[in-house]
Amino acid sequence: MPTSVCTAKASYKKLAGVLELNDTHLQWAQEGKGPSVRVAHKDVQALFSSKEGAAQVRLKVALVGDDTGHSFAFTSPKAHIEREKFKAELTVIVSRNRAAAEAQARAPVPQAPPKPLQALPVKPLTPAATPQRPPLVSATPSRAVSVSSAEQRNVTIIPGNDPATDVRLRKTVLMSDPDLGALHRELVAHTGQLSEAEFWEGREHLLLSLAASENQRKGKSGQMVDPRPETVDGETKIVMTPQMIHDIFDEYPVIAKAHRENVPSKLSESEFWTRYFKSKLYHAHRASIRSTAVQHVVQDDPILDKYLEKIDDELEPRRQRNERVELFVDLGATFEDHGETGNEKDITMIAGRQRGALPLIRKFNEHSERLLNSALGEVPAAKRQKLNTDNSYGQIDIDDLHQPESSAGIVLEMQDRQRYFEGGISTAAPDAALHKPVDIKTLIMHAKVNMEGWQTKFTQLKVERPAGDEALISMTKNVAARLDVKSRKNDIPDALFRQMTICQTATNEFLRQFWASMYPPAAEVQVVAVATPAQRAAKAAKMLGYLTKTQEKVDALVYAGPQHGVEPTRIEIAMKPVLDAANRAIAFHRTKTAPKPAGTRG
Amino acid sequence: MKFSIDDLPVIFPYDRIYPEQYAYMCDLKRTLDAAGHCVLEMPSGTGKTVSLLSLIVSYQQFYPTRRKLIYCSRTVPEIEKALAELKRLVAYRVECAETEEAKEKERTFMGLGLTSRKNLCIHPEVAKEKKGKVVDARCRDLTNAVACEKGRADPGSVPLCDWHENLGKMEPGSLIPPGIWTLADVLQYGRDNGVCPYFTVRRMMPFVDVIIYSFHYLLDPKVAEQVSKEMSKDAIVVFDEAHNIDNVCIESLSIDLTRPMLDSAARSINKLGDKVDEIKTTNSSKLLDEYAKLVNGLQEESADDAEDGFMSNPLLPNDMLNEAVPGNIRKAEHFVAFLKRFVEYLKTRMRVLHVVAETPLSFLQHLKDITYIERRPLRFCAERLQSLIRTLELDRLDEYAALQKVASFATLVSTYEKGFLLILEPFETDNASVPNPVFHFTCLDPSLAIQPVFERFSSVVITSGTISPLDMYPKMLQFTPVVQETYPMTLTRNAFLPLVITRGSDQVAISSRFEVRNDPAVVRNFGSILVEYSKIVPDGIVAFFPSYLYMESIVAAWNDMGILNEVWKNKLIFVETPDANETSIALENYRRACDNGRGAVLLSVARGKVSEGIDFDHNYGRAVIMFGVPYQYTESRILKARLEYLRDAYRIRESEFLGFDAMRNAAQCVGRVLRGKTDWGLMVFADKRFARADKRAKLPRWINQYITETASNLSTDMALTLSKLFMRGISQNPEENQTGISLWTLDDVLKAQEKQRALALEAKEAEDEDEFGNGEFTDQMLIDLDI
């Protein structure tokens, strides 16, 4: 169990309660209730306290990624002393967190979320808590904290996540899927028929995918920076943001250079940009083919024109790149494979005739490469050629021509297997004997005899009229019936309908849990510790308990029908599939747990 | 996987085989047995190369004659891929071989690839040169026979190439251990062992079982004479990716002359003259020797000659004259004067300011009237120049490139009458005012260059993913194939979705037709296709345009319309540029972006650099968009001449040829998205002209069979709906088992063979009843004959 470092009476959001600092968390509980605020040590980012002598003795904790944080007011008579104690303890924690954060920021590739790693060292603390752990919940460091009343809230589904994140993830999933949310409310929050862990079992993938998508680092936006003037009240304006300036410097190192050399010594910041947008430099850099036409209008600028570069519109790029690419994409090698022969290409097929487009095209390629490098890092020249050496056949391999690796599959467990196969053999044997002596000649003879005189028979054929009529009438009836149903589909009052839906979804959830505990566990479950057979059996029994009640629930609904002006039979019909499914599960369970006949396995 | 076709055991380096591959191999074997030529069209991405190599290597290893394989491909990436494919195949064969002896036999199987000095040079100085021509020239200076002799006699007097020297010390025939060497492998081996990769390959060529190089090394007489002369006649020749073979043929016999070239040639002639005068005073015996040789008509030939031959005759082997050089150009100074006169004449011709088109005969007549230059000495021009350069022991031959070109031109123009045309274009475009004259000597008949290949080699295989309509090639190249086959693609589920978009969402018809292509509505609709697809397609999208000119103008227009800004939001953009190396780097980054999941769009040109030889399989190309029909530029005078010739000589109508040519290029672009049957991709044809039945009929059968009636006339929004539906379906795990239908196990192959045998038996019975018997050889007879 976690050891408490210090406790004090404190109010939070004007509710009286107890603030406690233990060796992993800072938590606050309303009097007589479980902790409602829990902050892991590593989430504490900053500490604020009210001035000495203020009316209230307050302590505010700011969290990582949440500056509002929590604010506590100490209420006991010796509030000051208590607060100082908390402050002293928390200051140590805060400084430790800051050091860790800096180290993380300095780390070269902070790609993998470091959370699981940090959590690991705390693990040895848990053994004391494990025996009390409910089944199916994995050992996580956070479980070490008080298990008793807070259990429902502090369950983590995904190991390695701290509970706060886990709760947040679950909340997001429930919010984004209203149906699931309703189910959760019904089963877990209101009735408590399922525990939080049980509810999420089998739905871990929802959390995992959400976590994965949240952890994905977003790259830079692909758009090129292209400040375009807007005309407001007859005045042409270009609005610059710091981000834009940064992007421009990134895109055009020349401007960064010009900026460095001239601001603030010769020009002020705004002067620089005004001049820039009027200069040839800007028009040369504009990602537009029309800029060439504008150039004649633009005035000379003694400062910025120095930075003008030659326009990169030659057939060969201005910036020659000598790195050799791997042979599979090396177009230059083909070009040099043999001496040039033949007539020159016709004018439409000569690349680079549209001079104005070339700088633009080059800029696209460079911009894309820059974006790629910002996300992946540059490719070192030495590594370039070896990109594919580890599996050089990868590029020529046709993967579906390989023998597929067979999966283990699920072994079919069958009652009375032996008897089944024996039975099959015994029935098949006479069958085979029966089929063997088929004499094709006699068959043909028979067919021929049967066909004899078909013409006369055919003329005598009379289709009885009533049969046709009957078919038509039945079809008409069918259509009418369906139309009828369609026209009064939604006449069940909302309240009842909602109840029915709840009943149905709840039963479905129980069924899901039930069958999940009956099936052999999936091999790839990586989330929750695999439950023991005993636990699974216990769970199945529990679910069965709920399922047996389905009949009562449906009966209640049927009974309530007339009060809402709905025929009971309709409700019965509507709920029948659910009931059937539940009964099926009950029956299955009965046969499975029933004493087994000798020699077979259930 | 091991099975046998007739009596030939075939080893196929996979556990499964596509039915197409099996059929392909059967037909290939039939061709080889019959010692004839064939045209085979096999769907892109169904493992054509591996089937081809697998069968031919099996064939080579099984029959004692061990016919050599000459495998030609278009581009260096394709050559490298074929080599890698071969390497894996042989490794698999070694694994499969049962006895140690058989294993050894497989291990000694040898395959090499050849490319230029520029691509294979490891000399630290020479390799740095940017131009292939310069590398060639500098390499020759360091490695030619004369220099070597001098350098060896007196070390240090002449700079030599150490890597080449090291090679000389080794035993010919074992310069490199047996096995399969890709280009990268050979380079690495050269670096590790200090030997020259280029000459290793060149000198090992007589000893290898498989040689892989580009079309030009067999079709271009200038190269072929040096490289491929000694190939034995029973070699199997394969032209893979042969859909453009007619263009390669034409190119290898065509020459352009420009004014700068003539100026440079004139300078070279002056230099030659100076050199001749100089050598006359210092070492006149050399010139006398040469003269004597020329009188006797001696061809200077030695083993080394073929290697450092810098420029050989541009003529096809049959057209070469085996007689002594005419008297009036035997003397060096006479020849120099002769060249001077010829170049002067050409310069005068270039002053004309109107377009001239004439036959070689009328050109020669005019030449004779003005300058008294006869036809016969002109024919020897190239040969005579070669001899002179050798006698004078010139170095840095790249400086004489223009002169060599003029000499080749002289030889060609005086040798060929039919199938060639001279066109003088004084202006680049119709509305240009500054003259930039170009003298085109253009070959119109692709069959000329390939004829020697068909005559010399018994089996020539022409194959590609897209050579529909099949009968076009035998017609254009003038040969009779024994087998001519196209294979449909068997699929259990449609792995690709061809769509024809004929109009934008606003119902404006889209087309790259010249009159409307720059219409803002069309440009916008093309743009919105790209934007919408960049939103819904994962990873890579490749877009092809009909020409560089159009791509460059449309990229600029899209940028100004803000269309590309929409694309930037979803994907990165890469564009093909005029520079090959720059484009390669862009391509590599494109692939990185696709691998990374960022996704990218590659804008490129049909029949451009990227469209040939680069694959966009799997995530590298989930959609290909063909903007417009890639017609050739019909205003081109060369094209017009060629069309006229095709019509007169082979009765191929102009429109038929243009349509065929456009569709084969479109199919080629679009076909690059697939490799294997689990791969998938969208193929979008965006032009209303694709909807016409006569256009679609020219697409390969394997693509055409999957264009549904509904998908052949769509607007952008409809196409998007279909695409989304397709992607949703295709991303599911394939439920049905492909095995047995589009994927065969060994059992399926055996079953098919059983069935075939039964059919053959039936056919035979039927034939026996036919008392007239058609008198052809049966396959069996030919097989027996071959052994």
HADDOCK unambig.tbl for C-alpha pairs under 7 A between the chains (distance, minus, plus):
assign (segid A and resid 221 and name CA) (segid B and resid 569 and name CA) 6.70 0.50 0.50
assign (segid A and resid 222 and name CA) (segid B and resid 568 and name CA) 4.94 0.50 0.50
assign (segid A and resid 222 and name CA) (segid B and resid 569 and name CA) 5.49 0.50 0.50
assign (segid A and resid 222 and name CA) (segid B and resid 572 and name CA) 6.47 0.50 0.50
assign (segid A and resid 223 and name CA) (segid B and resid 565 and name CA) 6.03 0.50 0.50
assign (segid A and resid 223 and name CA) (segid B and resid 568 and name CA) 4.99 0.50 0.50
assign (segid A and resid 223 and name CA) (segid B and resid 569 and name CA) 5.91 0.50 0.50
assign (segid A and resid 288 and name CA) (segid B and resid 556 and name CA) 6.82 0.50 0.50
assign (segid A and resid 288 and name CA) (segid B and resid 559 and name CA) 6.61 0.50 0.50
assign (segid A and resid 288 and name CA) (segid B and resid 560 and name CA) 5.96 0.50 0.50
assign (segid A and resid 289 and name CA) (segid B and resid 556 and name CA) 5.72 0.50 0.50
assign (segid A and resid 315 and name CA) (segid B and resid 578 and name CA) 5.66 0.50 0.50
assign (segid A and resid 315 and name CA) (segid B and resid 579 and name CA) 6.29 0.50 0.50
assign (segid A and resid 316 and name CA) (segid B and resid 579 and name CA) 5.53 0.50 0.50
assign (segid A and resid 325 and name CA) (segid B and resid 584 and name CA) 6.82 0.50 0.50
assign (segid A and resid 325 and name CA) (segid B and resid 585 and name CA) 6.72 0.50 0.50
assign (segid A and resid 327 and name CA) (segid B and resid 77 and name CA) 5.68 0.50 0.50
assign (segid A and resid 328 and name CA) (segid B and resid 77 and name CA) 4.45 0.50 0.50
assign (segid A and resid 328 and name CA) (segid B and resid 80 and name CA) 6.87 0.50 0.50
assign (segid A and resid 329 and name CA) (segid B and resid 77 and name CA) 6.16 0.50 0.50
assign (segid A and resid 329 and name CA) (segid B and resid 584 and name CA) 6.06 0.50 0.50
assign (segid A and resid 329 and name CA) (segid B and resid 588 and name CA) 6.96 0.50 0.50
assign (segid A and resid 329 and name CA) (segid B and resid 614 and name CA) 6.44 0.50 0.50
assign (segid A and resid 330 and name CA) (segid B and resid 77 and name CA) 6.48 0.50 0.50
assign (segid A and resid 330 and name CA) (segid B and resid 584 and name CA) 5.59 0.50 0.50
assign (segid A and resid 331 and name CA) (segid B and resid 580 and name CA) 5.50 0.50 0.50
assign (segid A and resid 331 and name CA) (segid B and resid 581 and name CA) 6.55 0.50 0.50
assign (segid A and resid 331 and name CA) (segid B and resid 584 and name CA) 5.78 0.50 0.50
assign (segid A and resid 331 and name CA) (segid B and resid 609 and name CA) 6.83 0.50 0.50
assign (segid A and resid 332 and name CA) (segid B and resid 580 and name CA) 4.84 0.50 0.50
assign (segid A and resid 332 and name CA) (segid B and resid 581 and name CA) 5.26 0.50 0.50
assign (segid A and resid 333 and name CA) (segid B and resid 76 and name CA) 6.07 0.50 0.50
assign (segid A and resid 333 and name CA) (segid B and resid 119 and name CA) 6.15 0.50 0.50
assign (segid A and resid 334 and name CA) (segid B and resid 75 and name CA) 5.15 0.50 0.50
assign (segid A and resid 334 and name CA) (segid B and resid 76 and name CA) 4.94 0.50 0.50
assign (segid A and resid 336 and name CA) (segid B and resid 116 and name CA) 6.80 0.50 0.50
assign (segid A and resid 336 and name CA) (segid B and resid 118 and name CA) 6.57 0.50 0.50
assign (segid A and resid 336 and name CA) (segid B and resid 132 and name CA) 5.63 0.50 0.50
assign (segid A and resid 337 and name CA) (segid B and resid 115 and name CA) 5.45 0.50 0.50
assign (segid A and resid 337 and name CA) (segid B and resid 116 and name CA) 4.91 0.50 0.50
assign (segid A and resid 338 and name CA) (segid B and resid 116 and name CA) 6.18 0.50 0.50
assign (segid A and resid 341 and name CA) (segid B and resid 251 and name CA) 5.59 0.50 0.50
assign (segid A and resid 341 and name CA) (segid B and resid 252 and name CA) 5.63 0.50 0.50
assign (segid A and resid 341 and name CA) (segid B and resid 254 and name CA) 6.87 0.50 0.50
assign (segid A and resid 341 and name CA) (segid B and resid 255 and name CA) 6.84 0.50 0.50
assign (segid A and resid 342 and name CA) (segid B and resid 251 and name CA) 3.76 0.50 0.50
assign (segid A and resid 342 and name CA) (segid B and resid 252 and name CA) 5.79 0.50 0.50
assign (segid A and resid 342 and name CA) (segid B and resid 253 and name CA) 6.62 0.50 0.50
assign (segid A and resid 342 and name CA) (segid B and resid 254 and name CA) 4.39 0.50 0.50
assign (segid A and resid 342 and name CA) (segid B and resid 255 and name CA) 5.21 0.50 0.50
assign (segid A and resid 343 and name CA) (segid B and resid 251 and name CA) 6.65 0.50 0.50
assign (segid A and resid 343 and name CA) (segid B and resid 254 and name CA) 5.87 0.50 0.50
assign (segid A and resid 343 and name CA) (segid B and resid 255 and name CA) 5.59 0.50 0.50
assign (segid A and resid 343 and name CA) (segid B and resid 256 and name CA) 5.36 0.50 0.50
assign (segid A and resid 343 and name CA) (segid B and resid 440 and name CA) 6.52 0.50 0.50
assign (segid A and resid 343 and name CA) (segid B and resid 442 and name CA) 6.82 0.50 0.50
assign (segid A and resid 346 and name CA) (segid B and resid 633 and name CA) 6.91 0.50 0.50
assign (segid A and resid 346 and name CA) (segid B and resid 636 and name CA) 6.26 0.50 0.50
assign (segid A and resid 348 and name CA) (segid B and resid 547 and name CA) 5.70 0.50 0.50
assign (segid A and resid 348 and name CA) (segid B and resid 548 and name CA) 6.02 0.50 0.50
assign (segid A and resid 348 and name CA) (segid B and resid 549 and name CA) 4.93 0.50 0.50
assign (segid A and resid 348 and name CA) (segid B and resid 633 and name CA) 6.73 0.50 0.50
assign (segid A and resid 349 and name CA) (segid B and resid 547 and name CA) 5.34 0.50 0.50
assign (segid A and resid 349 and name CA) (segid B and resid 548 and name CA) 5.19 0.50 0.50
assign (segid A and resid 349 and name CA) (segid B and resid 549 and name CA) 6.52 0.50 0.50
assign (segid A and resid 350 and name CA) (segid B and resid 548 and name CA) 6.36 0.50 0.50
assign (segid A and resid 351 and name CA) (segid B and resid 548 and name CA) 5.22 0.50 0.50
assign (segid A and resid 351 and name CA) (segid B and resid 549 and name CA) 6.92 0.50 0.50
assign (segid A and resid 351 and name CA) (segid B and resid 578 and name CA) 4.91 0.50 0.50
assign (segid A and resid 352 and name CA) (segid B and resid 578 and name CA) 5.65 0.50 0.50
assign (segid A and resid 353 and name CA) (segid B and resid 549 and name CA) 6.61 0.50 0.50
assign (segid A and resid 354 and name CA) (segid B and resid 549 and name CA) 6.49 0.50 0.50
assign (segid A and resid 354 and name CA) (segid B and resid 552 and name CA) 6.10 0.50 0.50
assign (segid A and resid 354 and name CA) (segid B and resid 553 and name CA) 6.73 0.50 0.50
assign (segid A and resid 357 and name CA) (segid B and resid 552 and name CA) 5.73 0.50 0.50
assign (segid A and resid 357 and name CA) (segid B and resid 553 and name CA) 6.85 0.50 0.50
assign (segid A and resid 357 and name CA) (segid B and resid 556 and name CA) 5.78 0.50 0.50
assign (segid A and resid 361 and name CA) (segid B and resid 575 and name CA) 6.12 0.50 0.50
assign (segid A and resid 364 and name CA) (segid B and resid 573 and name CA) 6.31 0.50 0.50
assign (segid A and resid 364 and name CA) (segid B and resid 574 and name CA) 6.32 0.50 0.50
assign (segid A and resid 365 and name CA) (segid B and resid 573 and name CA) 6.79 0.50 0.50
assign (segid A and resid 365 and name CA) (segid B and resid 574 and name CA) 5.06 0.50 0.50
assign (segid A and resid 365 and name CA) (segid B and resid 575 and name CA) 6.50 0.50 0.50
assign (segid A and resid 365 and name CA) (segid B and resid 586 and name CA) 6.19 0.50 0.50
assign (segid A and resid 368 and name CA) (segid B and resid 572 and name CA) 5.54 0.50 0.50
assign (segid A and resid 368 and name CA) (segid B and resid 573 and name CA) 6.26 0.50 0.50
assign (segid A and resid 368 and name CA) (segid B and resid 574 and name CA) 6.96 0.50 0.50
assign (segid A and resid 369 and name CA) (segid B and resid 589 and name CA) 6.35 0.50 0.50
assign (segid A and resid 372 and name CA) (segid B and resid 593 and name CA) 6.74 0.50 0.50
assign (segid A and resid 393 and name CA) (segid B and resid 84 and name CA) 6.98 0.50 0.50
assign (segid A and resid 396 and name CA) (segid B and resid 81 and name CA) 6.90 0.50 0.50
assign (segid A and resid 396 and name CA) (segid B and resid 85 and name CA) 6.91 0.50 0.50
assign (segid A and resid 398 and name CA) (segid B and resid 675 and name CA) 6.61 0.50 0.50
assign (segid A and resid 398 and name CA) (segid B and resid 676 and name CA) 5.27 0.50 0.50
assign (segid A and resid 399 and name CA) (segid B and resid 676 and name CA) 7.00 0.50 0.50
assign (segid A and resid 400 and name CA) (segid B and resid 676 and name CA) 6.59 0.50 0.50
assign (segid A and resid 400 and name CA) (segid B and resid 677 and name CA) 6.92 0.50 0.50
assign (segid A and resid 400 and name CA) (segid B and resid 678 and name CA) 6.47 0.50 0.50
assign (segid A and resid 401 and name CA) (segid B and resid 14 and name CA) 5.82 0.50 0.50
assign (segid A and resid 401 and name CA) (segid B and resid 15 and name CA) 6.03 0.50 0.50
assign (segid A and resid 401 and name CA) (segid B and resid 16 and name CA) 4.67 0.50 0.50
assign (segid A and resid 401 and name CA) (segid B and resid 17 and name CA) 6.18 0.50 0.50
assign (segid A and resid 402 and name CA) (segid B and resid 14 and name CA) 5.79 0.50 0.50
assign (segid A and resid 402 and name CA) (segid B and resid 15 and name CA) 5.13 0.50 0.50
assign (segid A and resid 402 and name CA) (segid B and resid 16 and name CA) 6.09 0.50 0.50
assign (segid A and resid 403 and name CA) (segid B and resid 15 and name CA) 5.53 0.50 0.50
assign (segid A and resid 403 and name CA) (segid B and resid 16 and name CA) 6.83 0.50 0.50
